[in-house]
């Protein structure tokens, strides 16, 4: 109880003073009124979209697909970029990861019907033209049906240590885990669906 009270008290002092310091072990910056991501139906995500080793903010409006990104600097948040991710409207999952190994955060939008679309981040934090992951249907399992059943949950991470994020599916009812591995040789523009064969090797490895 004492620890909880002390923590709350420390946070109260730090934010009330509005200054950078080391109270509670955190640096506190004065809040900025940005009116960012306040629309109903919108959700905020965090990632390094321009590869500068600083986390940025992304806001996606699920009703319209409108997307805004605030790029961070050492001291503030820059002017936002706005664009539209039309294939992310009504998405069931929005999965962030570095799928092409360029140290920038990319986005996969998975719809309720199973379709999966990928947007690759460019140097300036803007995203390339989307491409569908459904192009990879040359082996089992089919990407469109991968991780779409009830009780299945997607998880993104670099599970084999090759610096390319992978798509893991956890079957919560059985505990079984399947992985589609990220691959090399992906162009940043990513405009040809044929490139997807080199992006994800749809072997659906089963981990036991």
C-alpha positions in Angstrom: 0.0 0.0 0.0 2.8 2.4 0.9 4.7 1.7 -2.3 1.5 2.4 -4.4 0.9 5.7 -2.5 4.5 6.8 -3.0 4.4 6.0 -6.7 1.1 8.0 -7.2 2.5 10.9 -5.1 5.7 11.0 -7.2 3.8 11.0 -10.5 1.6 13.8 -9.2 4.6 16.0 -8.2 6.4 15.4 -11.5 3.5 16.2 -13.8 2.4 19.2 -11.7 5.9 20.8 -12.0 5.9 20.3 -15.8 9.7 20.1 -16.1 12.3 17.6 -17.2 13.8 15.7 -14.2 14.6 12.4 -12.8 11.8 12.1 -10.3 10.5 8.5 -10.3 13.2 7.7 -12.8 11.4 9.3 -15.7 12.0 12.4 -17.8 8.8 14.5 -17.8 8.0 16.8 -20.7 5.3 19.5 -20.7 2.2 18.1 -22.4 1.5 19.3 -25.9 -2.1 20.0 -27.1 -2.0 18.3 -30.5 -5.7 17.3 -30.9 -4.3 14.0 -32.2 -6.3 10.8 -32.6 -9.5 12.0 -30.9 -12.1 11.0 -33.4 -14.5 8.2 -32.5 -13.4 4.9 -34.0 -9.8 5.8 -34.2 -6.9 4.1 -32.5 -3.3 5.0 -31.8 -0.2 2.8 -32.6 3.5 3.3 -31.9 6.3 2.4 -34.2 9.5 3.7 -35.8 8.0 4.6 -39.2 11.0 6.5 -40.6 13.9 4.4 -39.2 15.5 7.1 -37.1 15.4 4.9 -33.9 12.7 7.1 -32.3 9.2 5.9 -31.8 6.5 7.7 -33.7 2.7 7.9 -33.4 0.2 6.6 -35.9 -3.6 7.1 -35.7 -5.9 5.0 -37.8 -9.6 5.7 -38.3 -11.2 2.3 -38.7 -14.3 3.8 -40.3 -12.6 5.7 -43.1 -9.1 4.4 -43.3 -7.7 7.9 -42.7 -4.3 7.7 -41.2 -2.1 10.3 -39.5 1.5 10.0 -38.4 3.4 12.2 -36.0 7.2 11.7 -36.4 9.1 12.3 -33.2 12.4 14.1 -32.6 14.6 14.3 -29.5 12.4 17.1 -28.1 9.1 17.2 -29.8 6.7 15.7 -32.3 6.9 16.9 -35.9 4.2 18.0 -38.3 1.9 15.1 -39.1 1.6 13.3 -42.3 -1.9 12.3 -43.5 -2.8 9.6 -46.0 -5.5 6.9 -46.5 -5.2 3.2 -45.9 -8.4 2.2 -47.6 -7.8 -1.5 -47.1 -7.7 -1.1 -43.4 -11.3 0.0 -43.0 -13.0 -2.3 -40.6 -9.8 -4.3 -40.0 -9.9 -7.0 -37.4 -6.2 -6.7 -36.7 -3.6 -4.1 -37.4 -0.2 -5.7 -37.0 2.9 -3.6 -36.8 6.4 -5.0 -37.5 9.5 -4.7 -39.7 8.6 -7.2 -42.4 11.3 -6.3 -44.9 14.3 -5.8 -42.5 14.9 -2.1 -43.3 14.5 -1.0 -39.6 11.2 0.8 -40.3 7.8 -0.2 -39.0 5.5 -1.6 -41.6 1.8 -2.4 -41.3 -0.4 -5.5 -42.0 -4.1 -5.0 -41.9 -6.1 -8.2 -41.6 -9.8 -8.0 -42.4 -12.5 -10.1 -40.8 -12.8 -12.1 -44.0 -9.1 -13.1 -43.7 -7.6 -10.8 -46.4 -4.3 -9.4 -45.4 -2.8 -6.2 -46.8 0.7 -4.9 -46.2 2.0 -1.3 -46.3 5.8 -0.9 -46.2 7.2 2.3 -44.6 9.5 4.6 -46.7 12.4 6.7 -45.5 10.2 9.8 -44.9 7.6 7.8 -42.8 5.1 7.7 -45.6 3.8 4.3 -46.7 4.1 2.7 -50.1 1.2 1.4 -52.2 -0.4 -1.5 -50.4 -0.1 -5.1 -51.6 -2.2 -8.0 -50.7 -0.6 -11.0 -48.9 -3.2 -13.2 -50.7 -0.7 -13.5 -53.6 1.1 -16.1 -51.7 -1.1 -19.1 -52.3 1.5 -21.5 -53.7 1.7 -23.7 -50.6 -0.3 -24.7 -47.6 -1.7 -23.0 -45.6 -3.4 -20.4 -47.7 -2.5 -16.9 -46.4 -6.1 -15.7 -46.6 -7.3 -18.4 -44.2 -4.3 -18.3 -42.0 -5.1 -17.3 -38.4 -8.8 -16.4 -39.1 -10.7 -19.0 -37.1 -12.3 -18.2 -33.8 -9.9 -18.4 -30.9 -6.9 -17.8 -33.1 -4.7 -14.8 -32.3 -1.9 -13.3 -34.5 1.4 -12.3 -32.8 4.2 -10.4 -34.6 7.9 -10.9 -33.7 11.3 -12.0 -35.0 11.1 -15.6 -33.8 14.1 -16.9 -35.7 16.5 -14.0 -35.2 17.0 -13.1 -38.9 15.9 -9.4 -38.4 12.7 -9.9 -40.3 9.5 -9.9 -38.3 7.4 -13.1 -38.6 3.6 -13.7 -38.4 2.8 -16.2 -35.6 -0.7 -17.6 -35.0 -1.6 -18.9 -31.6 -4.5 -21.3 -31.4 -5.8 -20.4 -27.9 -8.1 -23.5 -27.7 -5.3 -26.0 -28.4 -2.1 -24.1 -27.6 -0.7 -24.9 -31.0 1.5 -22.3 -32.7 2.1 -21.8 -36.4 4.5 -19.3 -38.0 4.8 -17.7 -41.4 8.4 -16.4 -41.6 9.4 -13.0 -43.0 11.8 -13.2 -45.9 14.6 -11.2 -47.7 14.6 -9.5 -51.1 11.7 -7.1 -50.6 11.6 -3.9 -52.6 10.5 -0.8 -50.6 8.1 0.2 -53.3 6.5 -3.2 -53.1 4.2 -2.7 -56.1 4.4 -6.1 -57.7 2.5 -8.9 -56.1 5.0 -11.4 -57.4 7.5 -10.1 -54.9 5.3 -11.5 -52.2 6.7 -14.9 -52.9 10.0 -13.7 -51.5 8.3 -11.8 -48.7 6.6 -14.5 -46.8 7.4 -18.2 -47.1 4.0 -19.6 -46.5 5.1 -22.9 -45.0 3.1 -22.5 -41.8 5.6 -24.3 -39.6 4.0 -25.9 -36.6 5.8 -25.5 -33.3 5.4 -28.3 -30.8 
